[in-house]
Amino acid sequence: MSVYQLRAAPGGWGGGGGAEEGRRHTPVMLEEVITYLDPRPGEHYIDGTLGNGGHATRLLETDSTIEVLGLDRDPLTLADTAARMAAYRPRLHTHRGTFDELGVALATLGWQPVAGILLDLGVSSMQLDQPARGFAFRTSGPLDMRMSAGDGPTAADLVATLDEQALAEIIWRYGEEPAARKIAAAIVEARAREPLTDTMALAELIEGVRPRRSGVHPATRTFQALRIAVNDELAQIDRFLEHALEWLAPGGRLVIIAYHSLEDRRIKRAFRNWARSCVCPPRLPQCVCDARAQVRLLRRRVVTPSEQEIASNRRARSARLRALEVLQ
Ligand SMILES: C[S@@+](CC[C@H](N)C(=O)[O-])C[C@H]1O[C@@H](n2cnc3c(N)ncnc32)[C@H](O)[C@@H]1O
């Protein structure tokens, strides 16, 4: 990981022929994020998934004394966003790396635990829209799917090397795809004829064995599964959650937006455990554990976007926001 140098601005949002050419990413639940982060003047905030900087920009604009550290594991996205947001220097700091390593970034800046952390999980519209990144199945492109371009095996590597059972396991576990075995078998049969290296070719293969039942493309779950596996996404969240409370000051706020149940389940479980004031087995007549709640849940139930937001931004439809405050 390295602290990024800001470079000259290449143009507007997602335009100008920069690395992130494509549709601008619309930040999801922008007002809700600000409401739950409740930014305070002079404080430090973390955007652990800076992306195209929509949330970070709004955060920086709430008060001219707030500083934000934005992390992103994608060097192309980070460089583009840092350049586009150069006007916010020196209040915006950027760091290329994963959010589970936030401790390293905080130490690099010499920051103490902070007043708020935001995670807006997954990939941005601009990553999705670039065929060369290999996330989208409606266009032809290399079967890549790495958020940190250049690091580790690609989706094509997994598809080429995993045995049928391991493929089925990934598609079932990370995609919750009922036809996982059928799809894995079809992949193994197809790759014996010729390598599967193209996004659309894989999507068409899946469509052949798993007919479309609803409006959702039959390849959606398999692509989600491969993306999660390639980027080790769930382990990233687990490692972040192990340390999150160390990185937040008393009174600090944590806001996380998840986009599918595999993500949201772990967040919900961690939040509920931290909020519990007793961890005794239910059969005990009285509490003997001396445990105390570490956080206060800002909303007991998950927060979802308004119908109006979903109508104007389809990506928002699966968003689930959870928020907490660390107790003093
Ligand atoms: C949904 S987008 C964030 C969009 C952002 N909130 C905005 O307003 O533009 C998610 C971003 O997080 C990055 N990302 C995903 N997982 C990450 C991780 N474990 N660590 C750091 N960045 C990550 C992706 O590369 C992507 O740019």
The ligand as a MOL file (V3000), in Angstrom:
LIG
                    3D

  0  0  0     0  0            999 V3000
M  V30 BEGIN CTAB
M  V30 COUNTS 27 29 0 0 0
M  V30 BEGIN ATOM
M  V30 1 C -19.7100 1.1600 -4.3850 0
M  V30 2 S -18.1650 1.8520 -4.7580 0 CHG=1
M  V30 3 C -18.0840 3.2260 -3.6940 0
M  V30 4 C -18.6920 4.4590 -4.2890 0
M  V30 5 C -18.4870 5.7020 -3.4590 0
M  V30 6 N -19.1560 5.6250 -2.1910 0
M  V30 7 C -18.9270 6.9340 -4.2190 0
M  V30 8 O -19.7300 7.7070 -3.6870 0
M  V30 9 O -18.4700 7.1380 -5.3320 0 CHG=-1
M  V30 10 C -17.0630 0.7700 -3.9610 0
M  V30 11 C -15.6060 1.1330 -4.1200 0
M  V30 12 O -14.9060 0.4600 -3.0810 0
M  V30 13 C -13.7620 -0.1560 -3.5790 0
M  V30 14 N -13.5680 -1.3350 -2.7280 0
M  V30 15 C -14.2820 -2.4720 -2.7020 0
M  V30 16 N -13.8220 -3.3010 -1.7580 0
M  V30 17 C -12.7950 -2.6620 -1.1500 0
M  V30 18 C -11.9100 -3.0030 -0.0690 0
M  V30 19 N -11.9890 -4.1740 0.5430 0
M  V30 20 N -11.0050 -2.0760 0.3190 0
M  V30 21 C -10.9160 -0.8770 -0.3170 0
M  V30 22 N -11.7000 -0.5150 -1.3630 0
M  V30 23 C -12.6370 -1.3950 -1.7670 0
M  V30 24 C -14.0610 -0.4710 -5.0240 0
M  V30 25 O -12.8660 -0.5100 -5.7810 0
M  V30 26 C -14.9680 0.6930 -5.4130 0
M  V30 27 O -14.2300 1.7500 -5.9760 0
M  V30 END ATOM
M  V30 BEGIN BOND
M  V30 1 1 1 2
M  V30 2 1 2 3
M  V30 3 1 2 10
M  V30 4 1 3 4
M  V30 5 1 4 5
M  V30 6 1 5 6
M  V30 7 1 5 7
M  V30 8 2 7 8
M  V30 9 1 7 9
M  V30 10 1 10 11
M  V30 11 1 11 12
M  V30 12 1 11 26
M  V30 13 1 12 13
M  V30 14 1 13 14
M  V30 15 1 13 24
M  V30 16 1 14 15
M  V30 17 1 14 23
M  V30 18 2 15 16
M  V30 19 1 16 17
M  V30 20 1 17 18
M  V30 21 2 17 23
M  V30 22 1 18 19
M  V30 23 2 18 20
M  V30 24 1 20 21
M  V30 25 2 21 22
M  V30 26 1 22 23
M  V30 27 1 24 25
M  V30 28 1 24 26
M  V30 29 1 26 27
M  V30 END BOND
M  V30 END CTAB
M  END
